[in-house]
Amino acid sequence: MNRYIVKFTDNGGNYLFIDRENGLAVVETEEKLSGGNVIADVTGNTFYSAEAIEKRHGKIITLEIERKWLVRIPDNLEEFQYENIEQAYLAPGSGFRGRVRRLDDKFIYTEKAPTSDPEVRIENEKEITAEEYRSLLKNKVGNIIKKCRYIIPYGGHTFEFDVFENTAEAGYALMEAELAHKDETVELPPFVDVISEVTDDVYYTNRNLSAMDTIRLLKD
């Protein structure tokens, strides 16, 4: 099993998240092995309480493992399925960062937190109503991001290819792939011209891009 250390700054303590093959995790302190209640206590967020976890059919928390690349937009992108996404980021709190997203008539609230590994993040999400979405938008920081996400299956992975609106440069995008485990081999689509891998670069987080009045994918 892979282990990732998470530090909750509000509490000052280190908590160990243990990855399992099914994508779920439990939380381990120095004293004992714990479940969702300790997450709720540390974060002050009842979304992770035992009652809330039970309503989500026992899912405690998910570890999201992904890699990201800065790429040029290929000529054949229109061959792939796509979805239009509108998303905004909320003020951080209790160690977690909130995001709201709209996909057509579907609205999703997501919470993420970093781990000691830049490729791995804690993630959990739930579907919300349009009214909840509008209410949460009142607490947004930065600008609303609008992008077209193309879904590219290749080499046993699903690549998410994001083309942003309101960019300073034409012809560039970000591509992501979610992995089942950290050491997994990733074969990139040969028709995509990769400029560089930016997994470890916080500049290319969507939260950081939302702070820009005009999104710049090429650094000065």
DRENDO-1510 file (C-alpha; in Angstrom, 1 decimal, always signed):
<recs>
REC; n; res; u; v; w
REC; 1; MET; +0.0; +0.0; +0.0 .
REC; 2; ASN; +1.1; +3.6; -0.7 .
REC; 3; ARG; +1.1; +6.0; +2.2 .
REC; 4; TYR; +0.7; +9.8; +2.0 .
REC; 5; ILE; +1.3; +12.3; +4.8 .
REC; 6; VAL; -1.2; +15.2; +5.1 .
REC; 7; LYS; -0.7; +18.2; +7.3 .
REC; 8; PHE; -3.9; +20.1; +8.4 .
REC; 9; THR; -2.6; +23.6; +9.0 .
REC; 10; ASP; -5.6; +24.6; +11.1 .
REC; 11; ASN; -4.8; +21.8; +13.6 .
REC; 12; GLY; -1.1; +21.5; +13.2 .
REC; 13; GLY; -1.1; +17.7; +13.3 .
REC; 14; ASN; +0.0; +15.1; +10.8 .
REC; 15; TYR; -2.5; +12.4; +9.7 .
REC; 16; LEU; -1.6; +9.4; +7.5 .
REC; 17; PHE; -3.9; +8.5; +4.7 .
REC; 18; ILE; -3.5; +4.9; +3.5 .
REC; 19; ASP; -4.3; +4.1; -0.1 .
REC; 20; ARG; -6.3; +1.0; -0.9 .
REC; 21; GLU; -6.8; -0.8; -4.2 .
REC; 22; ASN; -10.5; +0.3; -4.3 .
REC; 23; GLY; -9.6; +3.9; -4.2 .
REC; 24; LEU; -10.8; +4.5; -0.7 .
REC; 25; ALA; -8.7; +5.4; +2.3 .
REC; 26; VAL; -8.7; +5.5; +6.1 .
REC; 27; VAL; -6.9; +7.9; +8.4 .
REC; 28; GLU; -4.3; +6.9; +10.9 .
REC; 29; THR; -3.0; +9.0; +13.7 .
REC; 30; GLU; -0.1; +8.0; +16.0 .
REC; 31; GLU; -2.5; +6.7; +18.5 .
REC; 32; LYS; -4.9; +4.6; +16.6 .
REC; 33; LEU; -6.5; +3.8; +13.2 .
REC; 34; SER; -9.5; +5.9; +12.6 .
REC; 35; GLY; -12.2; +6.5; +10.0 .
REC; 36; GLY; -14.3; +9.4; +8.8 .
REC; 37; ASN; -15.0; +10.9; +12.3 .
REC; 38; VAL; -11.4; +12.0; +12.8 .
REC; 39; ILE; -11.5; +13.7; +9.4 .
REC; 40; ALA; -14.7; +15.6; +10.4 .
REC; 41; ASP; -13.1; +16.5; +13.8 .
REC; 42; VAL; -9.9; +17.8; +12.2 .
REC; 43; THR; -11.5; +19.7; +9.4 .
REC; 44; GLY; -14.6; +20.8; +11.2 .
REC; 45; ASN; -16.6; +19.6; +8.2 .
REC; 46; THR; -19.6; +17.4; +8.8 .
REC; 47; PHE; -19.4; +16.3; +5.2 .
REC; 48; TYR; -16.9; +13.7; +6.5 .
REC; 49; SER; -18.9; +12.7; +9.6 .
REC; 50; ALA; -19.9; +9.1; +10.2 .
REC; 51; GLU; -23.5; +9.9; +9.4 .
REC; 52; ALA; -22.7; +11.7; +6.2 .
REC; 53; ILE; -20.3; +8.9; +5.1 .
REC; 54; GLU; -23.1; +6.3; +5.7 .
REC; 55; LYS; -25.4; +8.3; +3.5 .
REC; 56; ARG; -22.8; +8.1; +0.8 .
REC; 57; HIS; -22.8; +4.3; +1.1 .
REC; 58; GLY; -19.7; +4.0; +3.2 .
REC; 59; LYS; -17.2; +5.9; +1.1 .
REC; 60; ILE; -14.8; +7.6; +3.4 .
REC; 61; ILE; -12.5; +9.6; +1.2 .
REC; 62; THR; -10.8; +9.2; -2.2 .
REC; 63; LEU; -7.2; +9.7; -3.2 .
REC; 64; GLU; -7.0; +11.3; -6.6 .
REC; 65; ILE; -3.7; +10.4; -8.4 .
REC; 66; GLU; -3.2; +12.4; -11.6 .
REC; 67; ARG; -0.5; +13.8; -14.0 .
REC; 68; LYS; -0.8; +17.0; -16.0 .
REC; 69; TRP; +0.8; +18.4; -19.2 .
REC; 70; LEU; +1.0; +21.6; -21.1 .
REC; 71; VAL; +0.2; +20.8; -24.7 .
REC; 72; ARG; -0.5; +22.3; -28.1 .
REC; 73; ILE; -4.1; +21.8; -29.4 .
REC; 74; PRO; -4.0; +19.0; -32.1 .
REC; 75; ASP; -5.9; +19.3; -35.4 .
REC; 76; ASN; -8.1; +16.3; -34.7 .
REC; 77; LEU; -9.5; +17.4; -31.4 .
REC; 78; GLU; -13.0; +17.8; -32.7 .
REC; 79; GLU; -13.1; +14.0; -33.3 .
REC; 80; PHE; -13.6; +13.4; -29.6 .
REC; 81; GLN; -16.5; +13.8; -27.2 .
REC; 82; TYR; -16.5; +16.9; -25.1 .
REC; 83; GLU; -18.4; +18.7; -22.4 .
REC; 84; ASN; -18.6; +22.4; -21.5 .
REC; 85; ILE; -17.6; +23.2; -17.9 .
REC; 86; GLU; -18.0; +26.2; -15.7 .
REC; 87; GLN; -16.3; +26.1; -12.4 .
REC; 88; ALA; -15.3; +28.4; -9.5 .
REC; 89; TYR; -13.2; +28.1; -6.4 .
REC; 90; LEU; -14.2; +28.9; -2.8 .
REC; 91; ALA; -12.2; +30.4; +0.0 .
REC; 92; PRO; -10.0; +27.6; +1.6 .
REC; 93; GLY; -11.0; +26.3; +5.0 .
REC; 94; SER; -10.2; +23.6; +7.5 .
REC; 95; GLY; -7.4; +22.2; +5.3 .
REC; 96; PHE; -9.7; +21.6; +2.3 .
REC; 97; ARG; -10.3; +23.6; -0.8 .
REC; 98; GLY; -13.8; +23.8; -2.2 .
REC; 99; ARG; -14.8; +24.0; -5.8 .
REC; 100; VAL; -18.2; +24.2; -7.5 .
REC; 101; ARG; -18.7; +23.0; -11.1 .
REC; 102; ARG; -21.5; +23.2; -13.6 .
REC; 103; LEU; -21.8; +20.7; -16.4 .
REC; 104; ASP; -24.9; +21.6; -18.4 .
REC; 105; ASP; -27.7; +21.1; -15.8 .
REC; 106; LYS; -25.6; +19.1; -13.4 .
REC; 107; PHE; -24.0; +20.8; -10.4 .
REC; 108; ILE; -21.1; +19.4; -8.3 .
REC; 109; TYR; -19.4; +20.4; -5.1 .
REC; 110; THR; -15.9; +19.1; -4.7 .
REC; 111; GLU; -13.4; +19.3; -1.8 .
REC; 112; LYS; -9.7; +18.7; -2.3 .
REC; 113; ALA; -6.6; +18.7; -0.1 .
REC; 114; PRO; -2.9; +18.3; -1.1 .
REC; 115; THR; -0.7; +15.5; +0.2 .
REC; 116; SER; +3.0; +15.4; +0.5 .
REC; 117; ASP; +3.1; +14.1; -3.1 .
REC; 118; PRO; +2.2; +16.6; -5.8 .
REC; 119; GLU; +0.7; +13.8; -8.0 .
REC; 120; VAL; -1.7; +12.8; -5.2 .
REC; 121; ARG; -4.6; +14.7; -3.7 .
REC; 122; ILE; -7.5; +13.9; -1.4 .
REC; 123; GLU; -10.8; +14.4; -3.2 .
REC; 124; ASN; -14.5; +14.0; -2.4 .
REC; 125; GLU; -17.5; +15.3; -4.1 .
REC; 126; LYS; -21.3; +15.4; -4.1 .
REC; 127; GLU; -24.0; +16.5; -6.4 .
REC; 128; ILE; -25.8; +19.7; -5.4 .
REC; 129; THR; -28.8; +21.6; -6.5 .
REC; 130; ALA; -28.8; +24.7; -8.8 .
REC; 131; GLU; -29.8; +26.8; -5.8 .
REC; 132; GLU; -26.9; +25.5; -3.7 .
REC; 133; TYR; -24.6; +26.2; -6.6 .
REC; 134; ARG; -25.7; +29.8; -6.9 .
REC; 135; SER; -25.4; +30.2; -3.1 .
REC; 136; LEU; -21.9; +28.8; -3.0 .
REC; 137; LEU; -20.8; +31.0; -5.9 .
REC; 138; LYS; -21.2; +34.0; -3.5 .
REC; 139; ASN; -18.1; +32.7; -1.7 .
REC; 140; LYS; -16.0; +32.3; -4.8 .
REC; 141; VAL; -12.4; +33.6; -5.0 .
REC; 142; GLY; -11.0; +34.7; -8.3 .
REC; 143; ASN; -12.9; +34.4; -11.6 .
REC; 144; ILE; -15.2; +31.7; -13.0 .
REC; 145; ILE; -13.3; +29.4; -15.3 .
REC; 146; LYS; -15.0; +28.3; -18.5 .
REC; 147; LYS; -13.5; +25.5; -20.6 .
REC; 148; CYS; -14.3; +22.8; -23.1 .
REC; 149; ARG; -13.1; +19.4; -21.9 .
REC; 150; TYR; -12.4; +16.8; -24.6 .
REC; 151; ILE; -12.3; +13.1; -23.6 .
REC; 152; ILE; -9.4; +11.2; -25.3 .
REC; 153; PRO; -9.1; +7.5; -24.6 .
REC; 154; TYR; -5.7; +6.2; -25.4 .
REC; 155; GLY; -3.3; +3.5; -24.1 .
REC; 156; GLY; -5.6; +2.3; -21.4 .
REC; 157; HIS; -6.1; +5.8; -19.9 .
REC; 158; THR; -8.7; +8.5; -20.3 .
REC; 159; PHE; -7.0; +11.8; -21.0 .
REC; 160; GLU; -9.0; +15.0; -20.2 .
REC; 161; PHE; -8.0; +17.8; -22.6 .
REC; 162; ASP; -9.0; +21.3; -21.4 .
REC; 163; VAL; -9.3; +24.2; -23.8 .
REC; 164; PHE; -9.9; +27.4; -21.8 .
REC; 165; GLU; -11.9; +30.5; -22.7 .
REC; 166; ASN; -10.3; +33.9; -22.2 .
REC; 167; THR; -6.7; +32.9; -22.8 .
REC; 168; ALA; -3.9; +35.2; -23.8 .
REC; 169; GLU; -2.4; +32.7; -26.3 .
REC; 170; ALA; -4.2; +30.6; -28.9 .
REC; 171; GLY; -3.4; +27.0; -29.5 .
REC; 172; TYR; -2.5; +25.8; -26.1 .
REC; 173; ALA; -4.3; +23.6; -23.5 .
REC; 174; LEU; -3.8; +21.4; -20.4 .
REC; 175; MET; -4.1; +17.7; -20.5 .
REC; 176; GLU; -4.6; +15.4; -17.5 .
REC; 177; ALA; -4.8; +11.7; -16.8 .
REC; 178; GLU; -6.0; +10.0; -13.7 .
REC; 179; LEU; -4.0; +7.0; -12.5 .
REC; 180; ALA; -4.9; +3.9; -10.5 .
REC; 181; HIS; -1.6; +4.0; -8.7 .
REC; 182; LYS; +1.4; +6.4; -8.5 .
REC; 183; ASP; +3.9; +4.2; -10.4 .
REC; 184; GLU; +1.6; +3.5; -13.3 .
REC; 185; THR; +3.1; +3.8; -16.8 .
REC; 186; VAL; +1.4; +6.4; -18.9 .
REC; 187; GLU; +1.5; +6.2; -22.7 .
REC; 188; LEU; +0.8; +9.7; -24.2 .
REC; 189; PRO; -1.3; +10.1; -27.4 .
REC; 190; PRO; +1.2; +10.4; -30.2 .
REC; 191; PHE; -0.9; +13.1; -32.0 .
REC; 192; VAL; -0.6; +15.5; -29.0 .
REC; 193; ASP; +2.5; +17.7; -29.0 .
REC; 194; VAL; +3.5; +17.9; -25.3 .
REC; 195; ILE; +5.5; +21.0; -24.3 .
REC; 196; SER; +6.2; +19.9; -20.8 .
REC; 197; GLU; +4.8; +18.0; -17.8 .
REC; 198; VAL; +3.4; +20.4; -15.2 .
REC; 199; THR; +2.1; +18.0; -12.5 .
REC; 200; ASP; +4.4; +19.6; -9.9 .
REC; 201; ASP; +3.8; +23.2; -11.0 .
REC; 202; VAL; +1.2; +25.0; -8.9 .
REC; 203; TYR; +1.1; +27.7; -11.6 .
REC; 204; TYR; -1.0; +25.3; -13.7 .
REC; 205; THR; -3.6; +24.6; -11.0 .
REC; 206; ASN; -7.1; +25.7; -12.1 .
REC; 207; ARG; -7.4; +27.6; -8.8 .
REC; 208; ASN; -4.3; +29.7; -9.7 .
REC; 209; LEU; -5.5; +30.2; -13.3 .
REC; 210; SER; -8.8; +31.5; -11.9 .
REC; 211; ALA; -6.9; +34.4; -10.3 .
REC; 212; MET; -5.9; +35.7; -13.7 .
REC; 213; ASP; -8.1; +38.2; -15.5 .
REC; 214; THR; -6.8; +36.7; -18.7 .
REC; 215; ILE; -5.5; +33.1; -18.5 .
REC; 216; ARG; -1.8; +32.7; -19.5 .
REC; 217; LEU; -0.7; +29.1; -20.2 .
REC; 218; LEU; +2.7; +30.2; -21.3 .
REC; 219; LYS; +4.9; +31.7; -18.5 .
REC; 220; ASP; +6.8; +34.9; -19.2 .
</recs>
